[in-house]
Amino acid sequence: MKEITAIIRRDKLPETKRVLEELGYPSLTIQSVEGRGKQKGAMCAEMDSEMPDSFCTAVKLKPTPSAYAIEHTLPKIALYVPKRLLTIVVPDDVVSKLVKSIIKVNQTGKAGDGKIFVSPIEGALRVRTGEHDGEAIT
Amino acid sequence: MKMIRAFIRPEKEQEVVLALEGAGFPSLTKMPVFGRGKQKGLQVGPVHYDELPKTLIMTVVDDPDVSKVVGLIQDKAKTGFIGDGKVFISPVDAAYTVRTGEAKL
């Protein structure tokens, strides 16, 4: 079993859900998270199309120097972009298929498309029936 | 690659994040979480707080950087009092960048 953790744009969530459903893996957990990548959350206008302009202007005006910031040449506060985090637990053999589909749906070519992580899961249990491992995630 | 999940005090978040940025690890995801530890929450006089707010910082780094990042988090998040939080490290098989479709961080 593998866990696929995908951090994606908020506006791509419905489409991603639809694609996963078509592939036969509708079960997922969704979390609202904030995060940033290499761009340090600064390019919000390009990164998230639904971000209001006023917010972006405020962000662009932000860098107020503090002692720490001058020392490390950093902005005073860290900035984040809102994202959706999906967690899907699937059998090993479908991981690459699902990852490819998620990438295909979420790709816009601009910074802020997100990341996908694949990590091992050692066990699973369906609480209702007590089924273990493979049976629990089908 | 390893995923580092750090449960820290919400008020220490900015300090930790800026320190990580200064060390060359700007990428992370954060979320507010609630939980309790060994002390089963917090007792203030007659009031018992069972679940305390924490910030969960999640970041994926290459294996050689793990100890450096964990050290930085510990350094910045530490107050020496109960409730400073925990850091968990778990394996990550693969990481993909959606924009390029490449299998690397």
gemmi code that builds the backbone of each chain (N, CA, C; Angstrom):
import gemmi

chains = {
    "A": [
        ("MET", (0.835, -1.207, 0.000), (0.000, 0.000, 0.000), (0.863, 1.246, 0.000)),
        ("LYS", (0.395, 2.254, -0.692), (1.102, 3.526, -0.714), (0.118, 4.643, -0.401)),
        ("GLU", (0.653, 5.686, 0.197), (-0.141, 6.886, 0.451), (0.296, 7.958, -0.530)),
        ("ILE", (-0.671, 8.487, -1.266), (-0.371, 9.591, -2.177), (-0.840, 10.876, -1.507)),
        ("THR", (0.091, 11.774, -1.263), (-0.239, 13.079, -0.678), (-0.068, 14.116, -1.774)),
        ("ALA", (-1.157, 14.716, -2.186), (-1.084, 15.700, -3.267), (-1.488, 17.057, -2.735)),
        ("ILE", (-0.644, 18.048, -2.978), (-0.970, 19.423, -2.600), (-1.292, 20.160, -3.891)),
        ("ILE", (-2.558, 20.567, -4.046), (-2.984, 21.100, -5.348), (-3.700, 22.442, -5.172)),
        ("ARG", (-3.945, 23.088, -6.304), (-4.707, 24.343, -6.313), (-6.135, 24.091, -5.849)),
        ("ARG", (-6.700, 25.108, -5.208), (-8.061, 24.944, -4.696), (-9.064, 24.753, -5.827)),
        ("ASP", (-8.872, 25.489, -6.922), (-9.879, 25.439, -7.984), (-9.776, 24.174, -8.831)),
        ("LYS", (-8.749, 23.358, -8.606), (-8.619, 22.111, -9.359), (-9.207, 20.920, -8.600)),
        ("LEU", (-9.702, 21.173, -7.388), (-10.167, 20.062, -6.559), (-11.331, 19.275, -7.177)),
        ("PRO", (-12.406, 19.946, -7.649), (-13.532, 19.182, -8.184), (-13.126, 18.294, -9.362)),
        ("GLU", (-12.273, 18.836, -10.234), (-11.855, 18.085, -11.411), (-11.005, 16.875, -11.005)),
        ("THR", (-10.122, 17.094, -10.029), (-9.284, 15.994, -9.542), (-10.144, 14.897, -8.944)),
        ("LYS", (-11.144, 15.288, -8.180), (-12.041, 14.311, -7.571), (-12.760, 13.493, -8.643)),
        ("ARG", (-13.186, 14.189, -9.689), (-13.918, 13.513, -10.770), (-13.017, 12.475, -11.456)),
        ("VAL", (-11.768, 12.867, -11.716), (-10.846, 11.953, -12.395), (-10.561, 10.723, -11.532)),
        ("LEU", (-10.350, 10.938, -10.221), (-10.076, 9.813, -9.327), (-11.271, 8.863, -9.289)),
        ("GLU", (-12.466, 9.456, -9.334), (-13.681, 8.656, -9.323), (-13.769, 7.808, -10.586)),
        ("GLU", (-13.433, 8.422, -11.729), (-13.475, 7.686, -13.003), (-12.489, 6.527, -13.009)),
        ("LEU", (-11.353, 6.707, -12.328), (-10.346, 5.654, -12.287), (-10.704, 4.562, -11.279)),
        ("GLY", (-11.756, 4.791, -10.486), (-12.194, 3.770, -9.547), (-11.604, 3.893, -8.161)),
        ("TYR", (-11.026, 5.050, -7.849), (-10.498, 5.264, -6.492), (-11.100, 6.538, -5.916)),
        ("PRO", (-12.393, 6.477, -5.538), (-13.086, 7.686, -5.099), (-12.761, 8.103, -3.658)),
        ("SER", (-12.156, 7.178, -2.876), (-11.941, 7.503, -1.458), (-10.755, 8.445, -1.287)),
        ("LEU", (-10.990, 9.513, -0.563), (-9.885, 10.434, -0.314), (-10.181, 11.293, 0.895)),
        ("THR", (-9.143, 11.884, 1.455), (-9.275, 12.842, 2.542), (-8.783, 14.187, 2.034)),
        ("ILE", (-9.547, 15.237, 2.342), (-9.190, 16.573, 1.867), (-8.939, 17.475, 3.073)),
        ("GLN", (-7.870, 18.227, 3.011), (-7.591, 19.200, 4.071), (-7.302, 20.555, 3.443)),
        ("SER", (-7.739, 21.601, 4.121), (-7.395, 22.963, 3.736), (-6.073, 23.301, 4.380)),
        ("VAL", (-5.080, 23.578, 3.576), (-3.781, 23.912, 4.159), (-3.247, 25.183, 3.508)),
        ("GLU", (-2.225, 25.722, 4.133), (-1.504, 26.843, 3.538), (-0.072, 26.409, 3.357)),
        ("GLY", (0.541, 26.912, 2.328), (1.928, 26.505, 2.141), (2.649, 27.413, 1.183)),
        ("ARG", (3.879, 27.068, 0.932), (4.676, 27.818, -0.017), (5.766, 26.923, -0.563)),
        ("GLY", (6.315, 27.322, -1.686), (7.366, 26.530, -2.297), (8.607, 27.362, -2.500)),
        ("LYS", (9.290, 27.070, -3.582), (10.537, 27.781, -3.891), (10.344, 29.286, -3.966)),
        ("GLN", (9.150, 29.710, -4.432), (8.904, 31.148, -4.632), (8.589, 31.853, -3.321)),
        ("LYS", (8.536, 31.115, -2.225), (8.324, 31.660, -0.888), (6.980, 32.370, -0.761)),
        ("GLY", (5.995, 31.932, -1.521), (4.652, 32.476, -1.385), (4.481, 33.871, -1.937)),
        ("ALA", (5.536, 34.422, -2.572), (5.494, 35.827, -2.958), (4.749, 36.059, -4.263)),
        ("MET", (4.678, 35.047, -5.137), (4.094, 35.253, -6.463), (2.630, 34.872, -6.478)),
        ("CYS", (1.855, 35.348, -5.500), (0.509, 34.811, -5.373), (-0.351, 35.126, -6.579)),
        ("ALA", (-0.094, 36.234, -7.270), (-0.918, 36.582, -8.431), (-0.822, 35.506, -9.496)),
        ("GLU", (0.398, 35.054, -9.738), (0.572, 34.013, -10.745), (0.202, 32.649, -10.194)),
        ("MET", (0.377, 32.472, -8.884), (0.249, 31.140, -8.316), (-1.195, 30.710, -8.144)),
        ("ASP", (-2.049, 31.614, -7.777), (-3.420, 31.211, -7.509), (-4.359, 32.194, -8.187)),
        ("SER", (-5.021, 31.730, -9.235), (-5.822, 32.625, -10.052), (-6.983, 33.242, -9.290)),
        ("GLU", (-7.433, 32.560, -8.225), (-8.619, 33.047, -7.518), (-8.278, 34.018, -6.388)),
        ("MET", (-6.997, 34.255, -6.186), (-6.588, 35.179, -5.118), (-7.020, 36.599, -5.480)),
        ("PRO", (-7.721, 37.301, -4.584), (-8.151, 38.659, -4.925), (-6.949, 39.588, -5.135)),
        ("ASP", (-7.094, 40.525, -6.069), (-5.990, 41.420, -6.400), (-5.516, 42.226, -5.205)),
        ("SER", (-6.491, 42.645, -4.372), (-6.129, 43.481, -3.229), (-5.156, 42.751, -2.318)),
        ("PHE", (-5.388, 41.452, -2.166), (-4.511, 40.655, -1.321), (-3.105, 40.631, -1.893)),
        ("CYS", (-3.030, 40.482, -3.216), (-1.722, 40.411, -3.860), (-0.976, 41.732, -3.704)),
        ("THR", (-1.709, 42.842, -3.854), (-1.071, 44.136, -3.678), (-0.514, 44.248, -2.266)),
        ("ALA", (-1.338, 43.804, -1.308), (-0.883, 43.867, 0.085), (0.371, 43.037, 0.270)),
        ("VAL", (0.393, 41.886, -0.384), (1.551, 40.997, -0.250), (2.785, 41.641, -0.858)),
        ("LYS", (2.592, 42.271, -2.023), (3.745, 42.874, -2.698), (4.332, 43.999, -1.865)),
        ("LEU", (3.477, 44.707, -1.093), (3.960, 45.827, -0.287), (4.576, 45.363, 1.023)),
        ("LYS", (4.464, 44.059, 1.320), (4.782, 43.555, 2.646), (6.206, 43.759, 3.178)),
        ("PRO", (7.282, 43.507, 2.394), (8.574, 43.339, 3.043), (8.996, 44.510, 3.924)),
        ("THR", (8.712, 44.399, 5.193), (9.120, 45.409, 6.162), (10.361, 44.877, 6.861)),
        ("PRO", (11.471, 45.569, 6.809), (12.685, 44.994, 7.377), (12.668, 44.948, 8.900)),
        ("SER", (13.090, 43.822, 9.445), (13.320, 43.715, 10.881), (14.786, 43.365, 11.054)),
        ("ALA", (15.256, 43.355, 12.281), (16.664, 43.053, 12.524), (17.017, 41.693, 11.942)),
        ("TYR", (16.141, 40.728, 12.209), (16.367, 39.363, 11.721), (16.373, 39.346, 10.202)),
        ("ALA", (15.406, 40.110, 9.615), (15.282, 40.109, 8.169), (16.485, 40.758, 7.498)),
        ("ILE", (16.964, 41.860, 8.078), (18.134, 42.524, 7.492), (19.339, 41.587, 7.554)),
        ("GLU", (19.468, 40.916, 8.675), (20.596, 40.009, 8.863), (20.571, 38.880, 7.832)),
        ("HIS", (19.361, 38.371, 7.571), (19.248, 37.224, 6.664), (18.667, 37.606, 5.304)),
        ("THR", (18.504, 38.891, 5.040), (17.844, 39.397, 3.830), (16.540, 38.653, 3.542)),
        ("LEU", (15.640, 38.701, 4.519), (14.343, 38.040, 4.398), (13.235, 39.056, 4.633)),
        ("PRO", (12.019, 38.775, 4.115), (10.893, 39.609, 4.522), (10.579, 39.395, 5.998)),
        ("LYS", (9.826, 40.341, 6.564), (9.573, 40.269, 8.005), (8.708, 39.066, 8.374)),
        ("ILE", (7.732, 38.774, 7.544), (6.862, 37.639, 7.842), (6.871, 36.667, 6.668)),
        ("ALA", (6.584, 35.414, 6.991), (6.483, 34.405, 5.947), (5.091, 34.460, 5.325)),
        ("LEU", (5.014, 34.299, 4.013), (3.741, 34.376, 3.310), (3.337, 32.993, 2.810)),
        ("TYR", (2.022, 32.767, 2.763), (1.541, 31.452, 2.352), (0.468, 31.579, 1.284)),
        ("VAL", (0.310, 30.533, 0.530), (-0.754, 30.443, -0.468), (-1.696, 29.326, -0.032)),
        ("PRO", (-3.000, 29.573, -0.005), (-3.921, 28.499, 0.379), (-3.963, 27.394, -0.664)),
        ("LYS", (-3.976, 26.157, -0.201), (-3.970, 24.981, -1.076), (-4.890, 23.930, -0.494)),
        ("ARG", (-5.152, 22.896, -1.295), (-5.876, 21.726, -0.799), (-4.920, 20.543, -0.764)),
        ("LEU", (-4.962, 19.811, 0.350), (-4.113, 18.640, 0.496), (-4.981, 17.390, 0.425)),
        ("LEU", (-4.715, 16.533, -0.539), (-5.463, 15.285, -0.690), (-4.606, 14.126, -0.199)),
        ("THR", (-5.218, 13.213, 0.526), (-4.536, 12.000, 0.952), (-5.316, 10.804, 0.425)),
        ("ILE", (-4.635, 9.963, -0.331), (-5.265, 8.783, -0.913), (-4.389, 7.583, -0.584)),
        ("VAL", (-4.988, 6.507, -0.077), (-4.227, 5.283, 0.169), (-4.678, 4.243, -0.852)),
        ("VAL", (-3.717, 3.749, -1.640), (-4.038, 2.842, -2.750), (-3.051, 1.682, -2.797)),
        ("PRO", (-3.425, 0.588, -3.500), (-2.470, -0.510, -3.690), (-1.273, -0.067, -4.527)),
        ("ASP", (-0.146, -0.767, -4.349), (1.112, -0.388, -5.003), (0.998, -0.236, -6.519)),
        ("ASP", (0.257, -1.161, -7.155), (0.326, -1.232, -8.615), (-0.383, -0.093, -9.337)),
        ("VAL", (-1.237, 0.666, -8.664), (-1.937, 1.745, -9.366), (-1.329, 3.121, -9.088)),
        ("VAL", (-0.274, 3.142, -8.252), (0.272, 4.436, -7.833), (0.683, 5.290, -9.029)),
        ("SER", (1.460, 4.700, -9.956), (1.980, 5.526, -11.049), (0.847, 6.019, -11.950)),
        ("LYS", (-0.184, 5.172, -12.136), (-1.326, 5.586, -12.956), (-2.030, 6.796, -12.327)),
        ("LEU", (-2.266, 6.710, -11.006), (-2.973, 7.805, -10.334), (-2.124, 9.078, -10.328)),
        ("VAL", (-0.822, 8.915, -10.063), (0.045, 10.098, -10.029), (0.019, 10.800, -11.384)),
        ("LYS", (0.106, 9.999, -12.458), (0.088, 10.587, -13.808), (-1.213, 11.337, -14.049)),
        ("SER", (-2.338, 10.734, -13.629), (-3.627, 11.394, -13.855), (-3.729, 12.684, -13.065)),
        ("ILE", (-3.280, 12.644, -11.808), (-3.358, 13.854, -10.980), (-2.502, 14.958, -11.598)),
        ("ILE", (-1.308, 14.594, -12.070), (-0.437, 15.589, -12.693), (-1.112, 16.168, -13.935)),
        ("LYS", (-1.721, 15.283, -14.742), (-2.346, 15.731, -15.988), (-3.465, 16.739, -15.710)),
        ("VAL", (-4.277, 16.467, -14.697), (-5.411, 17.342, -14.409), (-4.947, 18.678, -13.830)),
        ("ASN", (-3.909, 18.640, -13.001), (-3.541, 19.834, -12.241), (-2.503, 20.709, -12.923)),
        ("GLN", (-1.953, 20.206, -14.030), (-0.856, 20.942, -14.658), (-1.360, 22.181, -15.379)),
        ("THR", (-0.883, 23.370, -14.975), (-1.169, 24.588, -15.728), (0.119, 25.169, -16.293)),
        ("GLY", (1.245, 24.681, -15.833), (2.534, 25.165, -16.325), (3.064, 26.363, -15.565)),
        ("LYS", (2.249, 26.893, -14.639), (2.711, 28.043, -13.858), (3.123, 27.590, -12.467)),
        ("ALA", (3.985, 28.367, -11.824), (4.427, 28.030, -10.474), (3.216, 27.971, -9.559)),
        ("GLY", (3.218, 27.004, -8.650), (2.102, 26.877, -7.731), (1.163, 25.743, -8.079)),
        ("ASP", (1.568, 24.899, -9.023), (0.733, 23.759, -9.375), (0.705, 22.713, -8.267)),
        ("GLY", (1.729, 22.681, -7.437), (1.698, 21.773, -6.293), (2.713, 20.651, -6.393)),
        ("LYS", (2.652, 19.800, -5.391), (3.575, 18.667, -5.281), (2.771, 17.400, -5.000)),
        ("ILE", (3.352, 16.275, -5.360), (2.767, 14.979, -5.016), (3.839, 14.148, -4.338)),
        ("PHE", (3.516, 13.603, -3.187), (4.449, 12.733, -2.487), (3.856, 11.336, -2.389)),
        ("VAL", (4.697, 10.329, -2.565), (4.271, 8.936, -2.424), (5.058, 8.332, -1.269)),
        ("SER", (4.351, 7.833, -0.258), (5.063, 7.246, 0.875), (4.422, 5.908, 1.246)),
        ("PRO", (5.221, 5.009, 1.838), (4.713, 3.680, 2.173), (3.764, 3.709, 3.363)),
        ("ILE", (2.763, 2.818, 3.331), (1.829, 2.639, 4.451), (1.957, 1.177, 4.892)),
        ("GLU", (2.144, 0.958, 6.178), (2.430, -0.409, 6.635), (1.182, -1.220, 6.935)),
        ("GLY", (0.100, -0.573, 7.300), (-1.102, -1.335, 7.626), (-2.335, -0.486, 7.463)),
        ("ALA", (-3.491, -1.155, 7.350), (-4.756, -0.438, 7.263), (-5.824, -1.285, 7.948)),
        ("LEU", (-6.841, -0.624, 8.454), (-7.926, -1.337, 9.124), (-9.227, -0.625, 8.819)),
        ("ARG", (-10.223, -1.380, 8.365), (-11.552, -0.775, 8.218), (-12.267, -0.968, 9.541)),
        ("VAL", (-12.627, 0.148, 10.153), (-13.153, 0.108, 11.516), (-14.465, -0.665, 11.580)),
        ("ARG", (-15.325, -0.471, 10.584), (-16.654, -1.075, 10.629), (-16.593, -2.604, 10.670)),
        ("THR", (-15.747, -3.197, 9.796), (-15.753, -4.652, 9.659), (-14.534, -5.322, 10.269)),
        ("GLY", (-13.503, -4.571, 10.580), (-12.281, -5.156, 11.107), (-11.397, -5.751, 10.030)),
        ("GLU", (-11.675, -5.483, 8.761), (-10.822, -5.976, 7.670), (-9.454, -5.319, 7.755)),
        ("HIS", (-8.430, -6.081, 7.348), (-7.071, -5.567, 7.432), (-6.468, -5.290, 6.057)),
        ("ASP", (-5.469, -4.394, 6.067), (-4.583, -4.137, 4.925), (-5.305, -4.028, 3.586)),
        ("GLY", (-4.980, -4.913, 2.647), (-5.490, -4.793, 1.273), (-7.007, -4.705, 1.193)),
        ("GLU", (-7.686, -5.538, 1.984), (-9.152, -5.541, 1.923), (-9.740, -4.238, 2.467)),
        ("ALA", (-8.999, -3.612, 3.375), (-9.541, -2.415, 4.017), (-9.610, -1.225, 3.086)),
        ("ILE", (-8.793, -1.221, 2.020), (-8.774, -0.038, 1.150), (-9.460, -0.281, -0.192)),
        ("THR", (-10.080, -1.454, -0.351), (-10.787, -1.677, -1.626), (-12.235, -1.205, -1.508)),
    ],
    "B": [
        ("MET", (14.280, 10.450, 0.308), (13.572, 11.635, 0.812), (12.818, 11.306, 2.084)),
        ("LYS", (12.670, 12.276, 2.917), (11.936, 12.091, 4.161), (10.917, 13.219, 4.327)),
        ("MET", (9.764, 12.849, 4.895), (8.772, 13.855, 5.246), (8.944, 14.191, 6.720)),
        ("ILE", (9.063, 15.474, 7.003), (9.210, 15.911, 8.391), (7.917, 16.591, 8.796)),
        ("ARG", (7.298, 16.071, 9.834), (6.075, 16.682, 10.357), (6.369, 17.200, 11.751)),
        ("ALA", (6.289, 18.501, 11.910), (6.628, 19.110, 13.191), (5.386, 19.740, 13.792)),
        ("PHE", (5.058, 19.321, 14.995), (3.952, 19.925, 15.743), (4.566, 20.935, 16.687)),
        ("ILE", (4.308, 22.219, 16.418), (4.981, 23.248, 17.218), (3.953, 24.238, 17.765)),
        ("ARG", (4.424, 25.070, 18.675), (3.561, 26.128, 19.205), (3.209, 27.089, 18.077)),
        ("PRO", (1.919, 27.507, 17.973), (1.546, 28.419, 16.889), (2.359, 29.715, 16.911)),
        ("GLU", (2.705, 30.199, 18.083), (3.432, 31.466, 18.149), (4.883, 31.336, 17.703)),
        ("LYS", (5.375, 30.108, 17.590), (6.764, 29.902, 17.158), (6.866, 29.648, 15.659)),
        ("GLU", (5.696, 29.594, 14.989), (5.684, 29.185, 13.586), (6.532, 30.106, 12.697)),
        ("GLN", (6.293, 31.433, 12.808), (7.014, 32.369, 11.944), (8.520, 32.253, 12.137)),
        ("GLU", (8.922, 32.114, 13.387), (10.341, 32.050, 13.690), (10.967, 30.807, 13.043)),
        ("VAL", (10.254, 29.673, 13.170), (10.752, 28.423, 12.592), (10.823, 28.531, 11.072)),
        ("VAL", (9.729, 29.070, 10.476), (9.662, 29.134, 9.015), (10.748, 30.047, 8.454)),
        ("LEU", (10.941, 31.200, 9.100), (11.967, 32.119, 8.597), (13.366, 31.538, 8.775)),
        ("ALA", (13.567, 30.794, 9.857), (14.866, 30.163, 10.053), (15.114, 29.118, 8.972)),
        ("LEU", (14.075, 28.338, 8.637), (14.215, 27.333, 7.579), (14.484, 28.005, 6.237)),
        ("GLU", (13.792, 29.132, 6.008), (14.011, 29.862, 4.766), (15.457, 30.346, 4.676)),
        ("GLY", (15.950, 30.864, 5.795), (17.324, 31.344, 5.827), (18.327, 30.237, 5.556)),
        ("ALA", (17.971, 28.997, 5.920), (18.879, 27.868, 5.717), (18.669, 27.221, 4.351)),
        ("GLY", (17.759, 27.795, 3.540), (17.580, 27.269, 2.188), (16.487, 26.227, 2.056)),
        ("PHE", (15.539, 26.207, 2.986), (14.395, 25.286, 2.886), (13.096, 26.083, 2.951)),
        ("PRO", (12.759, 26.837, 1.894), (11.578, 27.703, 1.980), (10.255, 26.950, 1.831)),
        ("SER", (10.282, 25.741, 1.244), (9.031, 25.057, 0.912), (8.469, 24.312, 2.108)),
        ("LEU", (7.203, 24.542, 2.382), (6.548, 23.801, 3.455), (5.048, 23.968, 3.335)),
        ("THR", (4.333, 23.120, 4.045), (2.877, 23.234, 4.150), (2.559, 23.293, 5.620)),
        ("LYS", (1.626, 24.166, 6.000), (1.266, 24.228, 7.419), (-0.233, 24.109, 7.585)),
        ("MET", (-0.629, 23.582, 8.706), (-2.053, 23.518, 9.001), (-2.271, 23.597, 10.498)),
        ("PRO", (-3.365, 24.215, 10.900), (-3.655, 24.267, 12.321), (-4.211, 22.930, 12.788)),
        ("VAL", (-3.745, 22.434, 13.905), (-4.244, 21.167, 14.442), (-4.491, 21.319, 15.945)),
        ("PHE", (-5.235, 20.371, 16.503), (-5.491, 20.362, 17.935), (-5.094, 19.001, 18.481)),
        ("GLY", (-4.488, 18.999, 19.634), (-4.093, 17.713, 20.187), (-3.684, 17.829, 21.638)),
        ("ARG", (-3.249, 16.700, 22.168), (-2.764, 16.702, 23.529), (-1.607, 15.717, 23.646)),
        ("GLY", (-0.891, 15.785, 24.731), (0.268, 14.924, 24.903), (0.171, 14.131, 26.187)),
        ("LYS", (1.330, 13.770, 26.692), (1.429, 12.956, 27.904), (0.654, 13.549, 29.072)),
        ("GLN", (0.633, 14.882, 29.139), (0.037, 15.552, 30.297), (-1.482, 15.633, 30.177)),
        ("LYS", (-2.049, 15.045, 29.128), (-3.494, 15.000, 28.881), (-4.100, 16.390, 28.827)),
        ("GLY", (-3.412, 17.303, 28.187), (-3.940, 18.646, 28.070), (-3.299, 19.566, 29.084)),
        ("LEU", (-4.070, 20.532, 29.512), (-3.509, 21.570, 30.370), (-4.524, 21.918, 31.456)),
        ("GLN", (-4.065, 21.972, 32.699), (-4.937, 22.335, 33.821), (-4.556, 23.724, 34.309)),
        ("VAL", (-5.490, 24.673, 34.168), (-5.237, 26.024, 34.679), (-6.274, 26.286, 35.757)),
        ("GLY", (-5.882, 26.158, 37.024), (-6.841, 26.284, 38.119), (-7.934, 25.252, 37.946)),
        ("PRO", (-9.202, 25.683, 37.947), (-10.292, 24.719, 37.815), (-10.575, 24.348, 36.359)),
        ("VAL", (-9.944, 25.055, 35.425), (-10.277, 24.837, 34.012), (-9.314, 23.831, 33.403)),
        ("HIS", (-9.889, 22.829, 32.728), (-9.059, 21.820, 32.072), (-9.182, 21.956, 30.564)),
        ("TYR", (-8.047, 22.167, 29.887), (-8.033, 22.211, 28.428), (-7.561, 20.858, 27.926)),
        ("ASP", (-8.460, 20.123, 27.272), (-8.108, 18.774, 26.826), (-7.330, 18.800, 25.517)),
        ("GLU", (-7.728, 19.707, 24.620), (-7.060, 19.787, 23.321), (-6.457, 21.168, 23.149)),
        ("LEU", (-5.178, 21.185, 22.847), (-4.472, 22.456, 22.734), (-4.129, 22.738, 21.273)),
        ("PRO", (-4.217, 24.000, 20.861), (-3.907, 24.320, 19.471), (-2.410, 24.235, 19.194)),
        ("LYS", (-2.086, 23.621, 18.076), (-0.694, 23.542, 17.617), (-0.689, 23.828, 16.125)),
        ("THR", (0.480, 24.100, 15.591), (0.626, 24.229, 14.143), (1.436, 23.051, 13.642)),
        ("LEU", (0.918, 22.399, 12.605), (1.636, 21.278, 11.999), (2.357, 21.789, 10.761)),
        ("ILE", (3.661, 21.687, 10.782), (4.463, 22.080, 9.618), (4.959, 20.823, 8.938)),
        ("MET", (4.656, 20.706, 7.646), (5.005, 19.509, 6.901), (5.958, 19.891, 5.789)),
        ("THR", (7.094, 19.240, 5.730), (8.033, 19.542, 4.658), (8.743, 18.262, 4.249)),
        ("VAL", (9.095, 18.168, 2.993), (9.810, 16.989, 2.486), (11.212, 17.431, 2.071)),
        ("VAL", (12.220, 16.747, 2.597), (13.604, 17.124, 2.293), (14.402, 15.877, 1.911)),
        ("ASP", (15.526, 16.091, 1.282), (16.422, 14.983, 0.948), (17.064, 14.439, 2.218)),
        ("ASP", (17.409, 13.146, 2.174), (17.923, 12.457, 3.362), (19.055, 13.193, 4.089)),
        ("PRO", (20.067, 13.713, 3.386), (21.182, 14.337, 4.115), (20.785, 15.604, 4.877)),
        ("ASP", (19.645, 16.229, 4.485), (19.249, 17.488, 5.117), (18.387, 17.291, 6.355)),
        ("VAL", (17.966, 16.042, 6.614), (16.981, 15.813, 7.665), (17.471, 16.334, 9.018)),
        ("SER", (18.696, 15.943, 9.405), (19.153, 16.310, 10.747), (19.297, 17.820, 10.875)),
        ("LYS", (19.701, 18.463, 9.764), (19.861, 19.920, 9.784), (18.515, 20.616, 10.019)),
        ("VAL", (17.489, 20.161, 9.264), (16.163, 20.776, 9.372), (15.566, 20.517, 10.757)),
        ("VAL", (15.688, 19.266, 11.223), (15.132, 18.940, 12.543), (15.854, 19.751, 13.624)),
        ("GLY", (17.169, 19.888, 13.472), (17.936, 20.688, 14.432), (17.474, 22.131, 14.479)),
        ("LEU", (17.224, 22.696, 13.277), (16.757, 24.078, 13.201), (15.396, 24.233, 13.867)),
        ("ILE", (14.493, 23.271, 13.571), (13.145, 23.338, 14.153), (13.249, 23.285, 15.669)),
        ("GLN", (14.080, 22.350, 16.153), (14.204, 22.212, 17.605), (14.769, 23.489, 18.215)),
        ("ASP", (15.776, 24.029, 17.558), (16.431, 25.224, 18.057), (15.443, 26.389, 18.198)),
        ("LYS", (14.591, 26.567, 17.167), (13.713, 27.735, 17.143), (12.414, 27.508, 17.910)),
        ("ALA", (11.943, 26.262, 18.006), (10.632, 26.009, 18.621), (10.746, 25.746, 20.116)),
        ("LYS", (11.951, 25.620, 20.601), (12.138, 25.216, 21.986), (11.927, 26.384, 22.952)),
        ("THR", (11.095, 26.153, 23.963), (10.989, 27.122, 25.051), (11.435, 26.481, 26.360)),
        ("GLY", (11.505, 25.147, 26.379), (11.897, 24.431, 27.590), (10.725, 24.072, 28.473)),
        ("PHE", (9.506, 24.492, 28.074), (8.321, 24.171, 28.867), (7.502, 23.086, 28.188)),
        ("ILE", (6.637, 22.449, 28.969), (5.769, 21.405, 28.420), (4.901, 21.993, 27.314)),
        ("GLY", (4.800, 21.242, 26.209), (3.964, 21.710, 25.101), (4.743, 22.265, 23.928)),
        ("ASP", (6.054, 22.041, 23.913), (6.856, 22.534, 22.794), (6.577, 21.749, 21.521)),
        ("GLY", (6.085, 20.529, 21.658), (5.687, 19.773, 20.470), (6.587, 18.605, 20.158)),
        ("LYS", (6.290, 17.987, 19.018), (7.019, 16.793, 18.582), (7.388, 16.945, 17.108)),
        ("VAL", (8.402, 16.215, 16.702), (8.761, 16.148, 15.289), (8.763, 14.689, 14.874)),
        ("PHE", (8.077, 14.379, 13.784), (8.063, 13.013, 13.272), (8.687, 12.993, 11.878)),
        ("ILE", (9.450, 11.932, 11.615), (10.103, 11.780, 10.314), (9.624, 10.472, 9.689)),
        ("SER", (9.165, 10.543, 8.444), (8.686, 9.320, 7.783), (9.238, 9.263, 6.363)),
        ("PRO", (9.358, 8.049, 5.816), (9.944, 7.914, 4.484), (9.000, 8.368, 3.372)),
        ("VAL", (9.567, 8.906, 2.308), (8.814, 9.258, 1.107), (9.496, 8.569, -0.069)),
        ("ASP", (8.742, 7.778, -0.828), (9.328, 7.038, -1.948), (9.628, 7.951, -3.127)),
        ("ALA", (8.670, 8.843, -3.413), (8.818, 9.670, -4.609), (8.129, 11.001, -4.393)),
        ("ALA", (8.650, 12.030, -5.043), (8.023, 13.345, -5.001), (7.921, 13.861, -6.425)),
        ("TYR", (6.758, 14.399, -6.789), (6.562, 14.904, -8.143), (6.223, 16.382, -8.082)),
        ("THR", (6.763, 17.141, -9.031), (6.352, 18.528, -9.201), (5.277, 18.550, -10.273)),
        ("VAL", (4.075, 19.036, -9.918), (2.953, 18.952, -10.857), (3.225, 19.799, -12.103)),
        ("ARG", (3.818, 20.975, -11.912), (4.028, 21.887, -13.043), (4.837, 21.232, -14.163)),
        ("THR", (5.903, 20.514, -13.786), (6.769, 19.922, -14.798), (6.491, 18.431, -14.994)),
        ("GLY", (5.853, 17.809, -14.006), (5.622, 16.372, -14.072), (6.850, 15.557, -13.737)),
        ("GLU", (7.928, 16.227, -13.332), (9.170, 15.512, -13.034), (9.124, 14.887, -11.652)),
        ("ALA", (9.834, 13.771, -11.517), (9.854, 13.070, -10.243), (11.027, 13.525, -9.400)),
        ("LYS", (11.008, 14.794, -9.006), (12.030, 15.262, -8.065), (11.471, 16.435, -7.273)),
        ("LEU", (12.143, 16.754, -6.206), (11.656, 17.812, -5.320), (11.679, 19.168, -6.010)),
    ],
}
model = gemmi.Model(1)
for chain_id, residues in chains.items():
    chain = gemmi.Chain(chain_id)
    for i, (resn, *xyz) in enumerate(residues, 1):
        res = gemmi.Residue()
        res.name, res.seqid = resn, gemmi.SeqId(i, " ")
        for name, pos in zip(("N", "CA", "C"), xyz):
            atom = gemmi.Atom()
            atom.name, atom.element = name, gemmi.Element(name[0])
            atom.pos, atom.b_iso = gemmi.Position(*pos), 0.0
            res.add_atom(atom)
        chain.add_residue(res)
    model.add_chain(chain)
structure = gemmi.Structure()
structure.add_model(model)
structure.setup_entities()
